[in-house]
């Protein structure tokens, strides 16, 4: 069994997060051995995650925090 580029894209999040089952991971890695565009896609995805984790996380303005808390309270029943 093999996977194509579309299937790789569907499994990418689980692959990068380490949650892909071993059998699917092996199929994905076999595909990467033969598909340079997918290797580039995976590396770009990994770099994006790494860089986005380094971005500063500014505090929410108090009025936004209040609206968000009120919305969560409504959704969770109080």
C-alpha positions as a Markdown table, in Angstrom:
| # | Residue | x | y | z |
|---|---|---|---|---|
| 1 | Unk | 0.0 | 0.0 | 0.0 |
| 2 | Unk | 1.2 | 3.5 | -0.7 |
| 3 | Unk | -0.1 | 7.0 | -0.1 |
| 4 | Unk | -0.3 | 10.0 | -2.4 |
| 5 | Unk | 0.4 | 13.7 | -1.8 |
| 6 | Unk | -3.2 | 14.4 | -0.9 |
| 7 | Unk | -3.2 | 11.7 | 1.7 |
| 8 | Unk | 0.1 | 12.9 | 3.1 |
| 9 | Unk | -1.4 | 16.4 | 3.6 |
| 10 | Unk | -4.4 | 14.9 | 5.4 |
| 11 | Unk | -2.0 | 13.1 | 7.8 |
| 12 | Unk | 0.5 | 15.9 | 8.3 |
| 13 | Unk | -0.7 | 17.3 | 11.6 |
| 14 | Unk | -0.7 | 13.9 | 13.2 |
| 15 | Unk | 2.7 | 13.1 | 11.7 |
| 16 | Unk | 4.3 | 16.3 | 13.0 |
| 17 | Unk | 2.7 | 16.0 | 16.4 |
| 18 | Unk | 3.9 | 12.4 | 16.8 |
| 19 | Unk | 0.4 | 11.1 | 16.9 |
| 20 | Unk | 0.3 | 9.1 | 13.7 |
| 21 | Unk | 0.1 | 5.3 | 14.2 |
| 22 | Unk | 3.3 | 3.5 | 13.3 |
| 23 | Unk | 1.9 | 1.8 | 10.2 |
| 24 | Unk | 0.6 | 5.1 | 8.7 |
| 25 | Unk | 3.9 | 6.8 | 9.7 |
| 26 | Unk | 5.8 | 4.2 | 7.7 |
| 27 | Unk | 3.7 | 4.8 | 4.6 |
| 28 | Unk | 4.1 | 8.6 | 5.0 |
| 29 | Unk | 7.9 | 8.2 | 5.4 |
| 30 | Unk | 8.1 | 5.9 | 2.3 |
| 31 | Unk | 6.2 | 8.6 | 0.3 |
| 32 | Unk | 8.7 | 11.3 | 1.5 |
| 33 | Unk | 11.6 | 9.2 | 0.3 |
| 34 | Unk | 10.2 | 9.5 | -3.3 |
| 35 | Unk | 8.5 | 12.9 | -3.3 |
| 36 | Unk | 10.7 | 16.0 | -3.0 |
| 37 | Unk | 7.7 | 18.4 | -3.1 |
| 38 | Unk | 6.2 | 16.7 | -0.1 |
| 39 | Unk | 9.5 | 16.8 | 1.8 |
| 40 | Unk | 9.5 | 20.6 | 1.2 |
| 41 | Unk | 5.9 | 20.8 | 2.3 |
| 42 | Unk | 6.6 | 18.9 | 5.6 |
| 43 | Unk | 9.7 | 21.0 | 6.3 |
| 44 | Unk | 7.9 | 24.2 | 5.6 |
| 45 | Unk | 5.1 | 23.1 | 8.0 |
| 46 | Unk | 7.6 | 22.3 | 10.7 |
| 47 | Unk | 9.4 | 25.6 | 10.3 |
| 48 | Unk | 6.1 | 27.5 | 10.5 |
| 49 | Unk | 5.2 | 25.7 | 13.7 |
| 50 | Unk | 8.6 | 26.5 | 15.2 |
| 51 | Unk | 8.5 | 30.1 | 14.2 |
| 52 | Unk | 4.9 | 30.7 | 15.3 |
| 53 | Unk | 5.8 | 29.4 | 18.8 |
| 54 | Unk | 8.4 | 32.1 | 19.1 |
| 55 | Unk | 6.0 | 34.9 | 18.4 |
| 56 | Unk | 5.1 | 37.1 | 21.4 |
| 57 | Unk | 1.7 | 36.6 | 22.9 |
| 58 | Unk | 0.4 | 40.0 | 23.9 |
| 59 | Unk | -2.3 | 40.2 | 26.6 |
| 60 | Unk | -5.9 | 40.6 | 25.5 |
| 61 | Unk | -7.4 | 44.0 | 26.0 |
| 62 | Unk | -9.6 | 43.8 | 29.1 |
| 63 | Unk | -12.8 | 44.4 | 27.1 |
| 64 | Unk | -12.0 | 41.6 | 24.8 |
| 65 | Unk | -11.3 | 39.3 | 27.7 |
| 66 | Unk | -14.6 | 40.2 | 29.3 |
| 67 | Unk | -16.5 | 39.5 | 26.1 |
| 68 | Unk | -14.7 | 36.2 | 25.6 |
| 69 | Unk | -15.4 | 35.1 | 29.2 |
| 70 | Unk | -19.1 | 36.0 | 28.9 |
| 71 | Unk | -19.3 | 34.0 | 25.6 |
| 72 | Unk | -17.7 | 31.0 | 27.2 |
| 73 | Unk | -20.0 | 31.2 | 30.2 |
| 74 | Unk | -23.0 | 31.4 | 27.9 |
| 75 | Unk | -21.9 | 28.3 | 26.0 |
| 76 | Unk | -21.0 | 26.4 | 29.1 |
| 77 | Unk | -24.2 | 27.2 | 30.9 |
| 78 | Unk | -23.1 | 29.8 | 33.3 |
